[in-house]
Amino acid sequence: MKSKHLSRIFNTVLALYSVAVYVFLFAPILAIIAYSFNGGRLLLVWQEFSFAPYLRAFSNAQMTNSVVTSLQAAALATLIATILGSLAGLHIARRPGLSSTVFVSLISIVLVTPEIVNAVALLPWFVFLGVDASVPAFNSGLVRLAIGHAIFPTAVVTFVVRARMSGVNASLEEAAADLYATPFSRFRQITLPIMLPAIVAGGLLAATISMDNVIISSFVSVQGSSPWPVFVFGSLRSGMRPEIAALSTVMFIVVISVVAIAALILRWGEGSRQA
């Protein structure tokens, strides 16, 4: 009886702890969603329930342009990080050895390097390429953002794909080679479907990291192409407005929708609940 009583107490404490963790994680998100309907002038000074912040947000060209810039930069950074990281992860998993060990060590350095270091290094490099070397592409704020945002996610995608492929036996690919399948056919029909969950997961992580990047964005962005995080950071000087919470809520819903769609695609493609 005593052990059963202690077990109930332990389960109750564990349940309360779980609830506290969820509250800690999601309370700020719920708060920003609630304040996005604040009809007042300042975000944290509640006045009345209103949809006016959403109307003002979508009619503000500067705010909508910053959101569009963030989405464009995230799309390009995700494309770059997913392609480079997937190929790098596959190479490391399938070609173990000294070169792969050195490569992993170099990528690990990218993961632990502070963003401020990357930002300080990228700014003069982009200026040199765009001005001194006369490469017009590097004068584009969108190109700078995409490259800067893709550095860290590329390392993340590499390790995600590597973890996926390291646990997969290469016998299927070898069997396809024995049946005279070309390298491209083996990759398209066997390797790529196996990699797909890791590619999608890494791509989603890359997009999330890009849209949340403040430090590199502040250094490499140019006038007229400031992303959403830089706009929000700059608005702190004049006071946060409910419109910012409104657009942040919309972006949150968009990200959640993308994740849900990706999950459905993976589940449909794998044909199992585990996917």
C-alpha positions as CSV (number, residue, x, y, z in Angstrom):
1,M,0.0,0.0,0.0
2,K,2.8,2.4,0.9
3,S,4.6,1.8,-2.4
4,K,1.3,2.3,-4.3
5,H,0.8,5.6,-2.5
6,L,4.3,6.8,-3.2
7,S,3.8,5.8,-6.9
8,R,0.6,8.0,-7.1
9,I,2.5,10.9,-5.5
10,F,5.4,10.5,-7.9
11,N,3.0,10.3,-10.9
12,T,1.2,13.4,-9.7
13,V,4.4,15.4,-9.3
14,L,5.6,14.2,-12.7
15,A,2.3,15.3,-14.3
16,L,2.5,18.7,-12.6
17,Y,6.1,19.1,-13.7
18,S,5.1,18.2,-17.3
19,V,2.4,20.9,-17.2
20,A,4.9,23.4,-15.8
21,V,7.3,22.6,-18.7
22,Y,4.6,23.1,-21.3
23,V,3.5,26.4,-19.7
24,F,7.1,27.6,-19.7
25,L,7.5,26.7,-23.4
26,F,4.2,28.0,-24.7
27,A,3.1,30.8,-22.4
28,P,5.2,33.4,-24.3
29,I,3.7,32.3,-27.6
30,L,0.1,32.4,-26.3
31,A,0.8,35.9,-24.7
32,I,2.0,37.3,-28.0
33,I,-1.0,35.9,-29.8
34,A,-3.4,37.4,-27.2
35,Y,-1.7,40.8,-27.4
36,S,-1.9,40.8,-31.2
37,F,-5.6,41.6,-30.7
38,N,-4.8,44.6,-28.5
39,G,-6.5,47.7,-29.8
40,G,-4.1,50.0,-28.0
41,R,-1.1,51.9,-29.3
42,L,1.5,50.0,-27.3
43,L,1.8,46.2,-27.2
44,L,1.9,45.7,-23.4
45,V,-0.8,48.3,-22.6
46,W,-4.0,46.5,-23.1
47,Q,-6.9,48.7,-24.2
48,E,-9.5,46.6,-25.9
49,F,-10.0,43.5,-28.1
50,S,-9.7,44.5,-31.7
51,F,-8.7,43.2,-35.2
52,A,-7.2,46.6,-36.0
53,P,-3.6,45.5,-35.4
54,Y,-3.9,43.0,-38.2
55,L,-5.4,45.6,-40.6
56,R,-2.7,48.1,-39.7
57,A,0.0,45.5,-40.1
58,F,-1.0,44.4,-43.6
59,S,-1.4,48.0,-44.7
60,N,2.1,49.0,-43.5
61,A,4.3,48.6,-46.5
62,Q,7.6,48.6,-44.5
63,M,6.4,45.8,-42.3
64,T,5.1,43.6,-45.0
65,N,8.2,44.2,-47.1
66,S,10.4,43.0,-44.2
67,V,8.3,39.9,-43.8
68,V,8.6,39.2,-47.6
69,T,12.3,39.7,-47.4
70,S,12.6,37.2,-44.5
71,L,10.6,34.6,-46.3
72,Q,12.6,35.0,-49.5
73,A,15.9,34.9,-47.6
74,A,14.7,31.8,-45.7
75,A,13.7,30.1,-48.9
76,L,17.0,30.7,-50.6
77,A,19.0,29.8,-47.4
78,T,17.0,26.6,-47.0
79,L,17.7,25.6,-50.6
80,I,21.4,26.2,-50.2
81,A,21.7,24.6,-46.8
82,T,19.6,21.6,-47.8
83,I,21.5,20.8,-51.0
84,L,25.0,21.3,-49.6
85,G,24.2,19.7,-46.2
86,S,22.4,16.7,-47.7
87,L,25.3,15.9,-50.1
88,A,27.9,16.5,-47.3
89,G,26.0,14.3,-44.9
90,L,25.7,11.5,-47.4
91,H,29.4,11.7,-48.3
92,I,30.4,11.5,-44.6
93,A,28.1,8.6,-43.9
94,R,29.1,6.6,-47.0
95,R,32.8,7.5,-47.2
96,P,34.2,7.1,-43.6
97,G,37.9,7.8,-43.2
98,L,40.4,10.5,-42.5
99,S,38.9,13.1,-45.0
100,S,35.5,12.6,-43.5
101,T,36.8,13.0,-39.9
102,V,38.5,16.2,-40.9
103,F,35.4,17.4,-42.6
104,V,33.2,16.7,-39.6
105,S,35.7,18.6,-37.4
106,L,35.5,21.6,-39.6
107,I,31.7,21.5,-39.7
108,S,31.6,21.2,-35.9
109,I,33.6,24.4,-35.7
110,V,30.8,26.1,-37.6
111,L,28.3,25.0,-35.0
112,V,30.2,26.4,-32.1
113,T,31.4,29.6,-33.7
114,P,29.5,32.6,-32.3
115,E,27.2,34.3,-34.8
116,I,28.8,37.6,-34.1
117,V,32.1,36.3,-35.4
118,N,30.5,35.1,-38.6
119,A,28.7,38.4,-39.0
120,V,31.9,40.5,-38.5
121,A,33.7,38.2,-41.0
122,L,31.0,38.3,-43.6
123,L,30.5,42.0,-43.8
124,P,34.0,42.9,-45.2
125,W,34.0,39.8,-47.4
126,F,30.7,40.9,-49.0
127,V,32.0,44.4,-49.4
128,F,35.2,43.2,-51.1
129,L,33.3,40.9,-53.5
130,G,30.6,43.5,-54.3
131,V,32.7,46.6,-54.5
132,D,36.4,45.8,-55.0
133,A,35.9,42.6,-57.1
134,S,32.9,44.2,-58.9
135,V,30.5,41.2,-58.5
136,P,27.1,42.8,-58.5
137,A,25.3,39.9,-56.9
138,F,27.0,40.5,-53.6
139,N,25.6,44.0,-53.5
140,S,22.1,42.5,-53.2
141,G,20.8,42.4,-49.7
142,L,18.8,39.3,-50.5
143,V,21.9,37.4,-51.7
144,R,23.9,38.5,-48.6
145,L,21.1,37.4,-46.3
146,A,20.7,34.0,-48.0
147,I,24.4,33.2,-47.9
148,G,24.8,34.4,-44.3
149,H,21.8,32.6,-43.1
150,A,22.8,29.3,-44.8
151,I,26.2,28.9,-43.0
152,F,24.9,27.5,-39.7
153,P,21.9,25.5,-41.2
154,T,24.2,23.8,-43.6
155,A,26.1,22.3,-40.7
156,V,22.9,21.3,-39.0
157,V,21.5,19.6,-42.2
158,T,24.8,17.8,-42.6
159,F,24.6,16.2,-39.2
160,V,20.9,15.4,-39.5
161,V,21.4,13.6,-42.9
162,R,24.6,11.9,-41.6
163,A,22.7,10.5,-38.6
164,R,20.0,9.2,-40.9
165,M,22.3,7.5,-43.4
166,S,24.8,6.2,-40.9
167,G,22.1,3.8,-39.6
168,V,21.1,2.6,-43.0
169,N,22.8,-0.5,-44.6
170,A,24.3,0.2,-48.0
171,S,23.3,-3.3,-49.2
172,L,20.3,-2.0,-51.2
173,E,22.5,0.4,-53.1
174,E,25.0,-2.3,-53.8
175,A,22.3,-4.7,-54.9
176,A,21.0,-2.1,-57.4
177,A,24.6,-1.6,-58.7
178,D,24.8,-5.4,-59.2
179,L,21.6,-5.1,-61.3
180,Y,23.4,-2.5,-63.5
181,A,21.5,0.5,-62.2
182,T,23.3,3.7,-63.0
183,P,24.6,5.9,-60.1
184,F,21.9,8.5,-60.7
185,S,19.2,5.8,-60.8
186,R,20.5,4.3,-57.5
187,F,20.4,7.8,-55.9
188,R,16.9,8.7,-57.2
189,Q,15.2,5.4,-56.5
190,I,16.9,4.2,-53.3
191,T,19.1,6.7,-51.6
192,L,16.9,9.8,-52.0
193,P,13.7,8.2,-50.6
194,I,15.7,7.0,-47.5
195,M,17.2,10.4,-47.0
196,L,13.9,12.3,-47.5
197,P,12.8,12.4,-43.8
198,A,16.2,13.8,-42.8
199,I,16.2,16.3,-45.8
200,V,12.8,17.6,-44.9
201,A,13.6,17.8,-41.2
202,G,16.9,19.6,-41.9
203,G,15.2,22.0,-44.4
204,L,12.6,22.9,-41.8
205,L,15.3,23.6,-39.2
206,A,17.2,25.7,-41.8
207,A,14.1,27.8,-42.5
208,T,13.4,28.3,-38.8
209,I,17.0,29.3,-38.1
210,S,17.0,31.7,-41.0
211,M,13.8,33.5,-40.1
212,D,15.0,33.9,-36.5
213,N,18.5,35.3,-37.4
214,V,19.1,38.7,-36.0
215,I,22.9,39.2,-35.6
216,I,24.0,38.2,-39.1
217,S,21.0,40.0,-40.6
218,S,21.8,43.2,-38.8
219,F,25.4,43.2,-40.3
220,V,24.9,42.1,-43.9
221,S,21.5,43.5,-44.8
222,V,21.4,46.6,-46.9
223,Q,18.9,49.5,-47.1
224,G,15.6,48.3,-48.5
225,S,16.1,44.7,-47.7
226,S,15.8,44.5,-43.9
227,P,14.3,41.2,-42.8
228,W,11.6,40.9,-40.2
229,P,13.9,40.2,-37.1
230,V,15.9,43.4,-37.9
231,F,12.7,45.4,-38.2
232,V,11.4,44.1,-34.8
233,F,14.7,44.7,-33.2
234,G,14.8,48.3,-34.5
235,S,11.2,48.9,-33.3
236,L,12.3,48.5,-29.7
237,R,13.6,52.0,-29.7
238,S,10.1,53.5,-30.3
239,G,8.1,50.9,-28.4
240,M,6.6,47.6,-29.5
241,R,3.3,48.0,-31.2
242,P,0.4,45.4,-31.5
243,E,1.0,45.2,-35.3
244,I,4.3,43.5,-34.6
245,A,2.5,40.8,-32.5
246,A,-0.1,40.5,-35.3
247,L,2.5,39.8,-38.0
248,S,4.5,37.5,-35.7
249,T,1.3,35.5,-35.1
250,V,0.7,35.2,-38.8
251,M,4.3,34.0,-39.4
252,F,3.9,31.5,-36.5
253,I,0.8,30.1,-38.1
254,V,2.5,29.8,-41.4
255,V,5.5,28.0,-39.9
256,I,3.2,25.5,-38.0
257,S,1.3,24.9,-41.2
258,V,4.5,24.2,-43.2
259,V,5.6,21.7,-40.5
260,A,2.2,20.0,-40.5
261,I,2.2,19.7,-44.3
262,A,5.7,18.3,-44.3
263,A,4.6,15.7,-41.7
264,L,1.6,14.7,-43.8
265,I,3.8,14.4,-46.9
266,L,6.3,12.2,-45.0
267,R,3.6,10.0,-43.6
268,W,2.0,9.6,-47.0
269,G,5.3,8.8,-48.6
270,E,6.4,6.3,-46.0
271,G,3.0,4.8,-45.6
272,S,3.3,4.4,-41.8
273,R,2.3,6.3,-38.7
274,Q,6.0,6.3,-37.6
275,A,6.9,8.8,-40.4
